[in-house]
Amino acid sequence: MIILEFKAWGKKHQYSAIDEAIRTVKFIRNSCIRLWLDNKGTGKYDLSKYCKVLAKQFPFANELNSSARQAASERAWSSIAKFYDNCKKKVPGKKGFPKFKKKVRSVEYKQSGWKLSPDKKSITFTDKKGIGKLKLKGKWDLWRFDKKQIKRVRIVWRADGYYVQFCVSVDINEELESTGKTIGLDVGLKDFYTDSDGNTEPNPRFYRKGEKRLKFYQRRVSRKKKGSSNRKKAVNRLGRTHLKISRQREEHAKRLARCVIRSNDLVAYVRAACRRQDLRVKNLAKNHCLAKSINDAGWYQFRKWMEHFGVKFGRITVAVNPAYTSQNCSSCGEVVKKSLSTRTHTCKCGCELDRDHNAAINIRTRALSTVGHTGTWIIDPNACGESTSTLPDSGLVEQVGSLKQESPFF
């Protein structure tokens, strides 16, 4: 699967119609959650049938295409199923109990309710919401794919406008020649990562660089009267600044992961998922002295893209337990205790390395001795695709979707 995304251009009344469709999706999703709360034992198909009941009771719900209503109920069931799954696995902490959504940013259609123009440069939504014909601006041509390959169409609202995403069913696998190289990566705050060969990648710190501008726009928001149109404009400007930083961080992680995967046959890194023995970024961010820098680094995004490109290019990605990778000596294996402020690893055996370089070597060694723990995949197959990033080397101003949906044409 890939996601192709285009900027949508229309008139003011069309944008209002899109907003009304999104509000309807939110109403259906929250209504399904209410049905589940009030009726014990409600299942996925009960929520699907309830969409038809809502369409008969509320005219504005009937105006939305039936496939879009079904997609809204699927969103509700996705949150319920995730809660059940976390309870079954006894995940520590909060289990993610389904809540009512205050903000929804997208409306999703399946294979009905829309029609592409013959040149595939515009799309017409045929339900009764009145969205009508929207022009599509972007570099990725839809004529490469047959209409039957387009499984879903989604309209997404962001601070800088509306986008149309196409979920296309294609094979993204690509064969590469073997490089004969293996590498271990240790992520950090001083450098984005240090590999087992001693090479480092500087930490871009996008949020830190844009923080001054963010504070300026935040002050402008606080000066405006609540509920006024000027405040809405100021909030939108602040949102666009945050969106730019988010896209920069995502694009950096994507480009870097692609380069690392293509250059090595095996890439080892520490786990950063939700298990107790994993390096949990959420827990690390509880340190009030380092929280901002940790969240700005984007380690989790980097890992997701490495695993995605590992599948695409047929490379091996191994996630290892991070325990004692910084403390153990990479030369003799002796445990050398050190605090976070100690940046140089010095051992009695004569080994003297940078702390992160020593950890990267240990990560690679541990990965090579691990059997059957390759290709760890952490991407949610039910992800709604609202968070996207710019396509590398495409010259495309618009954004394209997340991980398993990245395009094969570059």
Solvent accessible surface area in square Angstrom, and as a share of the most:
residue,aa,sasa,rsa
1,M,78,0.35
2,I,0,0.00
3,I,4,0.02
4,L,0,0.00
5,E,0,0.00
6,F,10,0.04
7,K,29,0.12
8,A,2,0.01
9,W,127,0.44
10,G,29,0.28
11,K,139,0.59
12,K,173,0.73
13,H,120,0.53
14,Q,17,0.07
15,Y,55,0.21
16,S,61,0.40
17,A,12,0.09
18,I,0,0.00
19,D,48,0.25
20,E,55,0.25
21,A,0,0.00
22,I,12,0.06
23,R,129,0.47
24,T,1,0.00
25,V,2,0.01
26,K,55,0.23
27,F,61,0.25
28,I,0,0.00
29,R,15,0.05
30,N,28,0.14
31,S,17,0.11
32,C,0,0.00
33,I,1,0.00
34,R,113,0.41
35,L,38,0.19
36,W,24,0.09
37,L,67,0.34
38,D,90,0.46
39,N,68,0.35
40,K,209,0.89
41,G,73,0.70
42,T,13,0.07
43,G,23,0.22
44,K,94,0.40
45,Y,168,0.64
46,D,67,0.35
47,L,1,0.00
48,S,33,0.21
49,K,140,0.59
50,Y,51,0.19
51,C,1,0.01
52,K,130,0.55
53,V,65,0.37
54,L,3,0.02
55,A,8,0.06
56,K,159,0.67
57,Q,112,0.50
58,F,69,0.29
59,P,103,0.65
60,F,71,0.29
61,A,0,0.00
62,N,74,0.38
63,E,65,0.29
64,L,1,0.01
65,N,29,0.15
66,S,59,0.38
67,S,11,0.07
68,A,1,0.01
69,R,26,0.09
70,Q,54,0.24
71,A,3,0.02
72,A,1,0.01
73,S,4,0.02
74,E,51,0.23
75,R,51,0.19
76,A,0,0.00
77,W,53,0.19
78,S,37,0.24
79,S,30,0.19
80,I,0,0.00
81,A,37,0.29
82,K,133,0.57
83,F,32,0.13
84,Y,96,0.37
85,D,60,0.31
86,N,27,0.14
87,C,54,0.33
88,K,164,0.70
89,K,138,0.58
90,K,162,0.69
91,V,34,0.19
92,P,49,0.31
93,G,60,0.57
94,K,196,0.83
95,K,62,0.26
96,G,47,0.45
97,F,102,0.43
98,P,7,0.05
99,K,154,0.65
100,F,90,0.37
101,K,100,0.42
102,K,181,0.77
103,K,154,0.65
104,V,24,0.14
105,R,98,0.36
106,S,0,0.00
107,V,0,0.00
108,E,14,0.06
109,Y,0,0.00
110,K,52,0.22
111,Q,104,0.46
112,S,54,0.35
113,G,8,0.08
114,W,14,0.05
115,K,128,0.54
116,L,19,0.10
117,S,24,0.15
118,P,145,0.91
119,D,85,0.44
120,K,43,0.18
121,K,136,0.58
122,S,9,0.06
123,I,0,0.00
124,T,47,0.27
125,F,5,0.02
126,T,87,0.50
127,D,20,0.11
128,K,149,0.63
129,K,18,0.08
130,G,45,0.43
131,I,0,0.00
132,G,25,0.24
133,K,119,0.51
134,L,0,0.00
135,K,122,0.52
136,L,14,0.07
137,K,101,0.43
138,G,34,0.32
139,K,134,0.57
140,W,22,0.08
141,D,56,0.29
142,L,3,0.01
143,W,166,0.58
144,R,115,0.42
145,F,12,0.05
146,D,81,0.42
147,K,98,0.41
148,K,162,0.69
149,Q,56,0.25
150,I,0,0.00
151,K,77,0.33
152,R,69,0.25
153,V,0,0.00
154,R,20,0.07
155,I,0,0.00
156,V,1,0.01
157,W,83,0.29
158,R,16,0.06
159,A,18,0.14
160,D,44,0.23
161,G,20,0.19
162,Y,20,0.08
163,Y,7,0.02
164,V,0,0.00
165,Q,1,0.01
166,F,0,0.00
167,C,22,0.13
168,V,0,0.00
169,S,42,0.27
170,V,32,0.18
171,D,111,0.57
172,I,20,0.10
173,N,95,0.49
174,E,63,0.28
175,E,158,0.71
176,L,47,0.23
177,E,156,0.70
178,S,90,0.58
179,T,56,0.33
180,G,68,0.65
181,K,122,0.52
182,T,51,0.29
183,I,15,0.08
184,G,0,0.00
185,L,2,0.01
186,D,17,0.09
187,V,28,0.16
188,G,12,0.12
189,L,41,0.21
190,K,125,0.53
191,D,32,0.17
192,F,1,0.00
193,Y,23,0.09
194,T,4,0.02
195,D,7,0.04
196,S,6,0.04
197,D,94,0.49
198,G,32,0.30
199,N,90,0.46
200,T,74,0.43
201,E,44,0.20
202,P,92,0.58
203,N,16,0.08
204,P,26,0.16
205,R,93,0.34
206,F,37,0.15
207,Y,57,0.22
208,R,100,0.36
209,K,153,0.65
210,G,15,0.14
211,E,24,0.11
212,K,172,0.73
213,R,130,0.47
214,L,9,0.04
215,K,111,0.47
216,F,71,0.30
217,Y,12,0.04
218,Q,90,0.40
219,R,118,0.43
220,R,102,0.37
221,V,8,0.05
222,S,79,0.51
223,R,170,0.62
224,K,64,0.27
225,K,164,0.70
226,K,162,0.69
227,G,71,0.68
228,S,33,0.21
229,S,73,0.47
230,N,86,0.44
231,R,56,0.21
232,K,140,0.59
233,K,137,0.58
234,A,13,0.10
235,V,72,0.42
236,N,53,0.27
237,R,85,0.31
238,L,22,0.11
239,G,25,0.24
240,R,92,0.33
241,T,15,0.08
242,H,84,0.37
243,L,34,0.17
244,K,126,0.53
245,I,10,0.05
246,S,47,0.30
247,R,39,0.14
248,Q,67,0.30
249,R,39,0.14
250,E,17,0.07
251,E,23,0.10
252,H,36,0.16
253,A,2,0.02
254,K,0,0.00
255,R,112,0.41
256,L,23,0.11
257,A,0,0.00
258,R,34,0.13
259,C,81,0.48
260,V,9,0.05
261,I,0,0.00
262,R,91,0.33
263,S,50,0.32
264,N,12,0.06
265,D,33,0.17
266,L,22,0.11
267,V,0,0.00
268,A,0,0.00
269,Y,9,0.03
270,V,12,0.07
271,R,26,0.09
272,A,10,0.08
273,A,24,0.18
274,C,89,0.53
275,R,134,0.49
276,R,187,0.68
277,Q,87,0.39
278,D,12,0.06
279,L,43,0.21
280,R,55,0.20
281,V,29,0.17
282,K,150,0.63
283,N,66,0.34
284,L,66,0.33
285,A,22,0.17
286,K,149,0.63
287,N,66,0.34
288,H,168,0.75
289,C,94,0.56
290,L,63,0.31
291,A,22,0.17
292,K,84,0.36
293,S,26,0.17
294,I,8,0.04
295,N,90,0.46
296,D,7,0.04
297,A,5,0.04
298,G,10,0.10
299,W,23,0.08
300,Y,85,0.32
301,Q,41,0.18
302,F,2,0.01
303,R,10,0.04
304,K,41,0.17
305,W,0,0.00
306,M,2,0.01
307,E,2,0.01
308,H,2,0.01
309,F,0,0.00
310,G,3,0.03
311,V,79,0.45
312,K,1,0.01
313,F,3,0.01
314,G,61,0.59
315,R,27,0.10
316,I,80,0.40
317,T,3,0.02
318,V,1,0.01
319,A,0,0.00
320,V,6,0.03
321,N,50,0.26
322,P,29,0.18
323,A,47,0.36
324,Y,122,0.47
325,T,6,0.04
326,S,28,0.18
327,Q,34,0.15
328,N,34,0.18
329,C,3,0.02
330,S,32,0.21
331,S,78,0.50
332,C,72,0.43
333,G,47,0.45
334,E,99,0.44
335,V,74,0.43
336,V,34,0.19
337,K,149,0.63
338,K,27,0.11
339,S,64,0.41
340,L,128,0.64
341,S,96,0.62
342,T,55,0.32
343,R,85,0.31
344,T,65,0.38
345,H,0,0.00
346,T,81,0.47
347,C,11,0.07
348,K,206,0.87
349,C,69,0.41
350,G,64,0.61
351,C,20,0.12
352,E,118,0.53
353,L,47,0.23
354,D,60,0.31
355,R,17,0.06
356,D,14,0.07
357,H,33,0.15
358,N,0,0.00
359,A,0,0.00
360,A,0,0.00
361,I,33,0.17
362,N,18,0.09
363,I,0,0.00
364,R,62,0.23
365,T,80,0.47
366,R,67,0.25
367,A,2,0.02
368,L,101,0.50
369,S,87,0.56
370,T,46,0.27
371,V,144,0.83
372,G,74,0.71
373,H,45,0.20
374,T,70,0.41
375,G,39,0.38
376,T,24,0.14
377,W,101,0.35
378,I,41,0.21
379,I,16,0.08
380,D,75,0.39
381,P,96,0.61
382,N,103,0.53
383,A,44,0.34
384,C,55,0.33
385,G,7,0.06
386,E,46,0.20
387,S,83,0.54
388,T,11,0.06
389,S,0,0.00
390,T,32,0.19
391,L,2,0.01
392,P,2,0.01
393,D,119,0.62
394,S,26,0.17
395,G,63,0.60
396,L,8,0.04
397,V,128,0.74
398,E,17,0.08
399,Q,5,0.02
400,V,0,0.00
401,G,0,0.00
402,S,19,0.12
403,L,8,0.04
404,K,62,0.26
405,Q,13,0.06
406,E,0,0.00
407,S,0,0.00
408,P,35,0.22
409,F,85,0.35
410,F,45,0.19
